[in-house]
Structures are given as C-alpha cells and as structure tokens.
C-alpha cells in the first residue's frame, strides 16, 4: 500500500520527446526503443491526474503513475489514489483524463503500479507490496488478478530493510529483462538517502537479484540519493535511468541532523552501457517554471502512438494533495556532458493563477511569474 511520504515532497512528473521510432501496437513494452538524451522539457499539463478526479479528499495523495498507450492511441494511466487503491483513467490527448475503473476493484494493498504490455496482448502490473514486488495479470487492462505475490522478494535486498518500491523494466539485447527499483520510504521517517537496486529475469515473472547497487551510496559511480526509478532502452542497447534525489546524504551534520544538499533535489538521469549495471554521464532535468523545485518524483516513461517519449511524474501541494504532471522531453542541443543541468526550452505558453487578497490575475507566458505581492494559486 501507498504511504503518506508524498505529503513531504513532490510525487511524479511527465514528459514527451518528439522523435520517430518504429511502430508498436501498444506502448509500455520493455522492448520499446527510446531516443537518447540529453533531454529538454516542455509543458503538456501541470496537473493531469489529481485527488478530486477519483473522489479522494483534498490534501491526500494521488501518486505513482504508470502509462500505457492502447492500440487505438488511447493513453491509459494507472495511478495510486489514497483509500481507493490502483485507479485507471483514459485520455485521447494526454492532458485530459476520464476515470474508467479500479484495477483490483478496491484498495487491496497494492501500491506503486507499473504496467507493461505483453507480446500476447495481455497486461502485467508490478506493484509494491509487503512482500517486495508482486505481479498481476489482465486480459483487458482494466481488471487484474495476482499471478505471484512475490515476483521480487524484498528479503533478497538486505539494504532495503523498509521494503521495495515498484519497478521499471527494460528488455536487454540478450533477450533478458532487467528491473530497477529502490528501497522504500516509510511514512513518518526520513528524509533518508535511498539506493537503486536491480534484478534479472528471462520471462518477466521470475526474478533473480543482481548484486551491488546501481545508484546511491555504494554504487560504482553515482552515489546520490535515488528512489523509485524509471528506465528506458536505446537503439544501441544502452539504458537510461531516471531517479529522484530527495537531497539526503549519508551521515549527520554538526547539529546531529540528517546531512542534506537541497540544491540537488529533483529528477536526475544517467546512462549505462553495460546492460544497466553501472551508470554515468548524469544530468538533472530542468522543468518548466510552473512546477515546484521538488516536482518530479516517481517518474514513468513511455512512448505515445506517434513515437513521442512521455514522462510523467508527481508533485504535492498541502492544500491540494498529490497530483501527476506531464511534460515533453526533446533531444537537447545545449546540454554538455557530465553532471550538469539540462536546460528546458519551453515553447508552449502556460497560464498560472495569481492571487492578492481578493484580486485574481491570470498570467500567460512560456515562463509565467506572479507579479510582486501576488502568490501563485
């Protein structure tokens, strides 16, 4: 089940890249081939999924989204809604969604969904549970039944004592699958530094733990805090991993508090050329200004019907609750190599609402900012 740590920071984010790739009958397949980065981000919509859409009380989370594009081009979202479980919504344009069901009929303790389309037309959902990661199956993508309570066992990862997040899966050049996930965040704890782990499988149902750490303390290259990742594969077999850094670092400061690097909070990504074991060449995603600095946790990445790269992620506002936002990612020509920020190049105008007492103003721009004395609503 989902925990309320999403009240402490942003949950999820989304993005799309406009680069043609080979056609696929329904995307969110681990074998989908994505354009390589570095990327720049432009706005689709600040909030595509939110509490009131699913009957969730204001201030509670809607989080941990997963996207699939159906054969007719419909974009389907699976997302955790507090006290509802895994709910489902469809869209024809990727910005406006309509609820269409509940994956398990109600809240059955399944959290952090990640859905993939199988070669035989069925859908498999991977969820975070008390066991680690469970696998469920569906013929229509709407009603799911559990296949295996523990596809990936939390006990195989001693460093993840609080459990595992949901997974992201890619198909490797040798035909095997690699799943990426991090240790879990528990409500009322932290912030703590997190680590990304991985597992290997030949069938997507039975998994064996990889040794070592992909990103985080103890990794070969990148040791920043990294949680609930999303992974994509490229034409040359390389793998790019997206992960959220909450700013926490190993150890305590001179005041006995958790060491923090708040300037690093946000969504990062890095690439592996050894099948998803060692990651380097890291970048930070720069989002449109409508999003808060802490937006971008729990990302998901998939291709739309035109081959565009969609990346969704989440945010949280205490007066609103958890929500999912969407942006477009495009190949950036300005980003350098190494650990540097990817500069966004927004070409789509965004409208924000600014309030000063009873006066309300709407500001429309590629980078809208509230006038002095006004607060963004």
Buried (B, 14 or more C-beta within 10 A) or exposed (E): BBBBBBBBBBBBBBBBBBBEBEEBEBBBBBBBBBBBBBBBBBBBBBBBBBBEBBEBEEBBBBBBBBBBBBEEEBBBBBBBBBEBBBBBBBBEEBBEBEBBBBBBEEBBEBBBBBBBBBEEEEBBBBBBBEBBBBBBBBEEBBBBEBEBBBBBBBEBBEEBEBBBBBBBBBBBEEEBBBBBBBBBBBEEEBBBBBBBBBBBBEEBEEBEBBEEBBBBBEBBEBBBBBBBBBBBBBEEBBBBBBBBBBBBBEEEEEEEEBEBEEEBBBBBBBBBBEBBBBBBBBBBBBBBBBBBEBBBBBBBBBBBBEBBBBBBBBBBBEEBBBBBBBBBBBBBEEBEEEBEBBEBBBEEEBEBBBEEEEEEEEBEEBEBEBEEEBEBB
